Amino acid sequence: MPKNRKGKKVNYHLRNWPLYNKALVHRGQLIFMIIDNIHEFWLENPRKEKLPGGQPLFTDKAIEICLQIRFCMKSPLRQTQGFIEGLFDYCGIDLPVPNYTLLSKRAKDLNITIRKFKRSEKIDLNSETKRLTIDSTGLKIYGEGEWANEKHKTKIKRQWMKAHLGIAKNGDVLAAELTSNSVGDAPVASILISRINTQIDEFQGDGAYDSNPLHEELEAKWPGIKIITSPRTDAVLSPNAARDSTQRDLHILKIQEKGRDAWQAISGYNKRNLIENTMYRYKTIFGGKLKARKTENQEVEFKINCNLLNKMNSLGMPDAYKVKRT
């Protein structure tokens, strides 16, 4: 088998730097809070028949907006309450604000769905391949960092949650799920796929998604889909490969013939790096640690952040091209 070639560092320039720079500035605006019909959805309508116990005052939409501001500004719940109260006073909005205790209690019951937003830049994507790329990353929930362990000569076990993302070709998050770090990637991929209702022409994933049941599920839901997953180093051909080769068999044969790095370039597997960029953007904007302490709240936090990421993407994305090294 040919040896893997060494990749060369590539530099990129942006074609749309003025527009992208403007989009980065607009991320800090909170104009979505200052809308004319805020009184229509902020408070729950009084019920004709009261149920036992306290009656909800704020809508789920109001709670979600408050949490969006919290995660955007990376503020604790108390400071978030104070910020929104000051914002309402400044804008002359006569509405109550959920207190920090209520925000924490209501967060776990929110039903957050991943939403996509229209691009402010008019880009026609209808003719492009509708590609789905799935991967996972870790988000910290407990434990000190490496420096504290090194300084005090301690071995504190750090705990993580696994964040699973499925993104489109343009970088939008199509589906998301937060699980414990003991859950495998392929089973969760089936959950993400079940939540996507749009047509998908191509699927990409790393070796963790090299699973026959997952491939069969993809082909059953989207007949004719192109599946590009990295076969394991010890992968073998299927028993019927001689007369009826699967897509996985063809990938294995191409790797044996050309080498793994050459196969990645030929098959388009290298485009999977887009999801690595998405995870990098997520951790750069929201950090690599979940703020919530309870699992239910952490799941809501993760999905709200994914929606915020899609909203920020809609303001403008970089359009980069390769340049030669000087």
N, C-alpha and C positions, 0 to 999 in steps of 0.2 A: 504494500500500500504506500503511495507517495507520502512523503512527510508533509506535515502542516506548514504552510508558508507563514512567515512572520508579517503581521500587519504593520503598515506604515502610518504614522500619525498624520491626520488630515486636518487642515485648517478650514474654517468656514467663515463666510461673510454674509451679512443680511442684505437682502434686496429692499426690504420694507422697513428699515430702521426707524424712520420718522413715525410711521403708523404704529409700529410695535412699541416704540418709546411712549407714544401717547396712550396706548392701551395700558401700559404699566402704571402710568400716572392715574388713569381712571379707576384702577383697582382700589385705590384708597378712598374713593367717593362712596358716600352712603345715601345717594339720592333715591335708592329704591325704598327707603323708609319714608321719604317725604312725597307722598302721593295723595291725590285728592280724595280718593275713596277709602282712606285708611279706617275711617269710622265704620265702614260697612262690614269689615271682616275682623276687626280687632277684638270685639266683645261678642260673647255668645248671645243668641237671641233668647229671651225669657221663655221657659217652657210652660205650657198650659198646666200640665200635671207635674208637680215637683216630686222627684225621687227622694228616697231616704238619704240622709247625709247632706253634706255641703254641695251646693250647685256650682258647676264650673263657670267662672267669670270670663276667662280668656279662651279664644279659639286655639286650635292646634297650630294654625298659621301664625298667630301672634307669638306663640312659644317658639316656633321654628325660627322666626325672624330674630328674636332675641338671642337664640343660640348661634345663629349665623354671625351676628355682630360679635358675640363672645369669641368665636373661633377666628374670625378675621382679625380682631384686635389682640388676640392672645391674652384676654383678661380673665381674672377669676369671676365667679358669679356675682359677688357683691359689687365689684367695680362695674360690671356689665349693667346691673340694675341702675347704678348711679349715672352711668353715661347716658342711658336711654332716657332717664328722667330729665337730665339736663338738656338733651337733644329735643325732647318734646316741649320743655319750657321755652327754649330759644325759638322754636318754630311756631309757638302759639297753639300747640295741639293739646286740647283738654281731654286727655285720656289717662287712665291709670296704667301703671307699669307692673308686670309680674315681679314679685320679690324673688330673691335668690333661692329661697327654700322651695317655692313653687316651681321654679325653673328646673331644679334638680329632680323633683318628684314627677313632673309631667313629662320630662325628657324620655323616660324609659317606655312610655306608652305611645310615643309618636310613631306613626306609620310613614316612614320616609321612602319615597320612590326616587330612583335616579332619573333626572330630567335633563333634556338637552335644550339649548337655547340658540336662537337665530344668530348668525354671525353678523356683526356690524360691518365687516368687510364683505363685499359681494363676491363670493367665490362659488363658481359652479362646480359641484362635486358629483352631479348625477351620472356622468359618464365614467367615473372612476370605479375601480373594483371596491366592493364593500367588504372590507377586511376586518376580521376580529382577531385580536391578540390578547392572550390571557397569561398572567403571571401573578406571583405573590411576593410579598415582602413582609418584614417584621416591624411591628410598632411596639415600643417599650411601654410597659405598664407599671413596673416596680423594679427597684434596685438602684444602687449607686453606680456611677460610671467607673471607667477604668482607672481614672486618676485617684479616686478615693480608695479603691482597692489597693493600688500600688503604694499610696502614701501610708496607709494604716496596716498594710500587709494582711489584709483580710480577703476572704473568698466569699463574697455575698452573691448568692444565686440571683440572677436577673431573670425576670419573667417577661414574656412577649406574647402578643396576639398576632395572628397571621392575617394580613390584609390581602384579599384576592381582588384583582381588578381585571375587567375585560374592556378594552378600549377599541375605538374605531380608527380608521386610517387617519382621520384628521386630529386625533388625540383626545376626543371626547370619551368620557367614561360611559359605557353602555350598561354595565352591571357591576355590582360590588357586593362583597360579603366579608364579614369579619368572623374568624374562627379562632379556636385555640391552636397553638403551634404543633399539636399532635395530630391534627387532621391533614390528610393527604391532599395534594393539589388536584389530582384527576377527579375525585368524587365531588369536590366543590365546583369544578369546571362544569359539571352536569347541572348544578343548581344555577350557575350564571347563564348557561345556554338556555335554560327553560324560561328565563326572564326576558330574553331578547326576542322581539316579535318581528323585527325587520329582516329582510333578505340578506344573507351572508354568502359571499362567493368564495372567500378564502379564510382559512383558520391557521393561526401560527401559535406555537408554544414550544417551550424547551423540553428537555428530556423527561421532566416530571409528567408531561401530558402524552407520553408515548404509550398509550393504553388502547388495546383493541376495543374494549367496551365503549370508550369515549369516541373513538373513530367511527364505530358503528352508529352511535347516537348522532354524531354530526351528519353522517351521510343519510340517515333516516329523516332528519329534520330539514336539511338543505341538500336535496339530491344534486349530485354533480359538484359539490363543494371541493375545492382544492385544499388539502390538509398538509401542512408543513410543520412537522414536529421532529425534533432531533432524536434519532435512534440512539439507544445506549451503545456503549463501546462493545458490549458483548451481544448485541442484537443478532438474531438469526432470521432467515427467511421463513415465511409461512409454509406449511406442508404442501399447499397447492400452488406455490409460487411458479412452478414450471409452466403451468397451463393457464393460471389465472392470477397474475401478480397484482397485489394491492399497491396503493400509493406508498405505504411503508416499505414494501419490498423494493420498489423502484428507488426509494431514497437509499436503502442499504446497498443496493448494487452500485449506485452512483458514487457513494462514499468509498466503496471498495475499489472502484476504478480511478477516481480522481483525487480522493482524499477529502477529509471532512471540511477543511477550510474552503477548498474549491467548490464543494457541494453547497456550502452556505451561500457563496456568491452566485452560483448558477440557479439555485432554487428560489432565491429571494429571502432566505432565512435571516439574512443580516438586517432586514427591515424590522425584525422583531425588537431591535434596540429602541424603537419608539416607545415601548412600554417602560423601558428602563428610564427614559427621559421623563415620562409621566410620573413615575415613582419619585424621581429626583425633585420634580417640581412640587409634588405633594409635600415631601419632607422639608423642602426649602421654605414653603409658604406656611405650613401648619406645624412643622416640627415632627420629629420622629417619636414622640411620646404622646400617648392618649391622656387627656386631662381627667376624664371621668373615671370613677373608681369601680362602679358596678358594670357588669358585663352588658346588661341591656342598654345602659347609657353610653357605653363605649361603641356599641353597634350603631346607635343613632348618631353619635358624634362623627364616626367614620363616614356614614352616608351623607350627612350634611356637608362635610368637607368635600366629598366628591361632587356634590351639586355646585358648591362654590367654585370648585376647580373648573367645571364646565362653564359656569357663568363668566369666570375670568378668561377662559379660552375664547368665548364669544366676543369679547372686546377686541381681540386681535392676537394672532399667533405669529411667531417669527417665520420668515421665508428665507431659508439659508441655502447657500450653494458652496460647493467645494472650490478651494483655491490651491494653487501649487505652492509648495513650501519654497521660501527664498533662502 
